[in-house]
Amino acid sequence: MNKNNIIIATSDDESFNLLSFLFDGEYQKIDINRLMLPSNKKATVIGVFSDCTKDSIKSFIEAAHKSCANVIAFVPPEYQTKDICLQSLVYDYPLKFEQVLSLRKNLGFPSSQIDSPDFVGISEESQLIRAFISKASNVTSTVLLRGESGTGKEVVSQQIHINSSRKNKPFVAVNCAAIPKDLLESELFGHEKGAFTGAFTKRAGRFEQAHGGTLFLDEIGEMSLDMQTKLLRVLQERSFEPVGGNKTHHVDVRVIAATNANLESMIESGDFREDLYYRINILPLYIPSLKERRVDIPVLADYFINKLTNGQVKLSLDASAYEELQSYDWPGNVRELSNIIERITVLVESPVISSIDVRACLHPSEIKNNFIIDTKNIEEYVVKNLSHPDLMSSTLKEALANFEKDMIKSALEKSTGSVAEASKILGVKRTTLVEKLKRYNFNNVRGRVFDD
C-alpha cells in the first residue's frame, strides 16, 4: 500500500498515535480543519472528529469526496446523522484497537506486523521501545533489558529475535530464578551421562539448543557468582564444556539478558560481577511500568480482548471502564492487565463492559455496594421483597437490576437530583452513574434527559 493512499485527518493526538501505530508509517497526516485535501482518486481519507460540529463534519466529508476515493469517519454517536452515514463509512468515536485493526486489514495492509506487534502502545515510551527493537534486530550485540516484573521484557526479546536475521533459528528462554542454583550449570551447558547422580543420559544444554539463534536469560541477577564466572567465559569465547565433559563446544548464540534487580547495587555489595555487567550491558533498555505509561492501557485492553476472542466476539469497554483501568496502579504490570482482561471476557456476560465489571474483576474480595451487590444486601433485598410477585416471577439478572435501580433512585432523592452528589453517596465515579442512568432510562435528572 502506497503511503500517499492513506490520509489521516485529526487534531486528537491520542487517536493519531493509535492510527500511526497500526498503519506503521504508511500514511500522510493533514489538519482536520483543512477543507482543501490532496487530490488523489486512489486515496482513503480517515477523519477523526473528536471536537467538531455536525456541520463541520459534513463539510469535511463533502470536501474529501471531491478529492479522494473513500472516506472513513470516526464520529461520536450523537453526531452520526443520516447524511454523514450515507456519505462515509462511519465508526464510533473514540477509537478502539479492534476497530482500527479491522480497518487496516480491510484496506489491504499485510497482517504480519499487526498479528504480532513489536510492542503494543501509543505512548512515547512505547514508540522508543519499538525503535530500540528495530535497531537491536539489525545487530548481534548482547542486550540487557531492565524493568519491573510483568512489563514485557520477554516480549521485547522475542520481537528482537523475530525481526532479526536469526528469526528462522531457535529462540530459547531460561528463567534463572526458577532453576535451583546447583542445576543451573547443567541446564545452560548440558551434561554427559553419569556426570552426577541421576544423569542417566547425555543432555544438551540451552546454549547448544539455541545455536544459531537467541538465548534469553531472564532474572540474570539471581545467578550465583560461580555461574556468573562461567557465563562470562561463554560470552567472551563463545565456547563451553558440558558438566562432566572435557570436549569444548563452540556456539553461535545471541544473548539477551533481563532483570528487575538493581545490578549496580549488587556490584557494590559483591553479589554481581562487574566484568559480567559490562559484558551484558552493551545495548541496555529500560522498560517502564504500566503506571508510567497509562495512556497505553486502553489500547492494551482492546488488544487483549481482540486476541482472547480471536476477533469473533463483539465485546467492548465503555468510557467508565477505561477510566477504571487507568486509575489502577497495576503492580503486576502488563501481565496483570492481560489476566484481568481474560477474567473479564470469561465472567462478564454483557457485551459492553463497564467500570462496575472492571472493579468486580480487579477487587473480587473487596466488593461492597459500588453497584456490585454484596451477599448481605442481596439477602436484605430479597427478604424485604420476598412476597412481591414481580420479584418471584423475574430472573436473577432482572431482580438485581431492580435492586440497582432502587439504589440509584434512593441516592438521587437524597441528592435532590444531583448526579455528582448521588455518585458520591453510591461510592462510584460520576461517569459510571451517568451510564447507569442511561441504561435504566432515568429521565429529567435536574433538567438533563437520559435516553436508552
LINZI-V952893 format. One record per backbone hydrogen bond with DSSP energy under -0.5 kcal/mol. NH is the residue of the N-H (numbers start at 0). CO is the residue of the C=O. Records with the same first field share a line. If there is no record, write none. Layout:
NH=CO / CO
This chain:
4=1
5=2
6=43
7=5 / 27
8=6 / 45
9=7 / 29
10=47
12=10
15=11
16=12
17=13
18=14
19=15
20=16
21=17
22=18
23=19
24=19
25=22
26=24
27=5
29=7
33=30
34=32
36=34
39=37 / 66
42=39
43=4
44=69
45=6 / 43
46=44 / 71
47=8
48=46 / 73
49=47
56=52
57=53
58=54
59=55
60=56
61=57
62=58
63=59
64=60
65=61
66=62
67=63
68=39 / 42
69=42
71=44
72=88
73=46
74=72 / 90
75=48
78=75
79=76
80=78
84=80
85=81
86=82
87=83
88=70
89=87
90=72
92=74
99=95
100=96
101=97
102=98
103=99
104=100
105=101
106=102
107=104
108=103
114=110
115=111
116=113
126=122
127=123
128=124
129=125
130=126
131=127
132=128
133=129
134=130
135=131
136=132
137=134
138=135
142=254
143=282
144=142 / 256
145=284
146=258
150=147
155=151
156=152
157=153
158=154
159=155
160=156
161=157
162=158
163=160
164=136
166=163
168=165
171=169 / 213
173=215
175=173 / 217
177=174
182=179
183=179
184=180
186=182
187=183
188=184
189=185
190=202
191=242
193=198
194=191
198=195
199=197
202=190
205=186
206=187
208=204
209=205
210=207
211=251
212=209
213=169
214=253
215=171 / 213
216=214 / 255
217=173 / 215
219=216 / 257
221=218
222=219
227=223
228=224
229=225
230=226
231=227
232=228
233=229
234=230
235=231
236=232
237=233
239=248
241=246
242=189
244=241
247=245
248=239
250=237
252=250
253=212
254=252
255=214
256=142
257=216
258=144
262=260
265=261
266=262
267=263
268=264
269=265 / 266
270=265
271=265
276=272
277=273
278=274
279=275
280=276
282=141
283=281
284=143
286=145 / 284
287=285
291=288
292=289
293=290
295=292
296=293
299=295
300=296
301=297
302=298
303=299
304=300
305=301
306=302
307=303
308=304
309=306
310=305
311=308
314=312
315=350
317=352
320=317
321=317
322=318
323=319
324=320
325=321
326=322
327=323 / 324
332=329
333=149
334=149 / 331
335=331
336=332
337=333
338=334
339=335
340=336
341=337
342=338
343=339
344=340
345=341
346=342
347=343
352=315 / 350
357=353
358=354
359=355
360=356
361=357
362=358
365=362
370=368
372=370
373=367 / 371
377=373
378=374
379=375
380=376
381=377
382=378
383=379
384=380
385=382
387=384
391=387
392=388
393=390
398=394
399=395
400=396
401=397
402=398
403=399
404=400
405=401
406=402
407=403
408=404
409=405
410=406
411=407
412=408
413=409
414=410
415=412
416=411
417=414
418=416
421=417
422=418
423=419
424=420
425=421
426=422
427=422
432=428
433=429
434=430
435=431
436=432
437=433
438=434
439=435
440=437
441=436
442=440
444=447
445=443
447=444
449=441
450=448
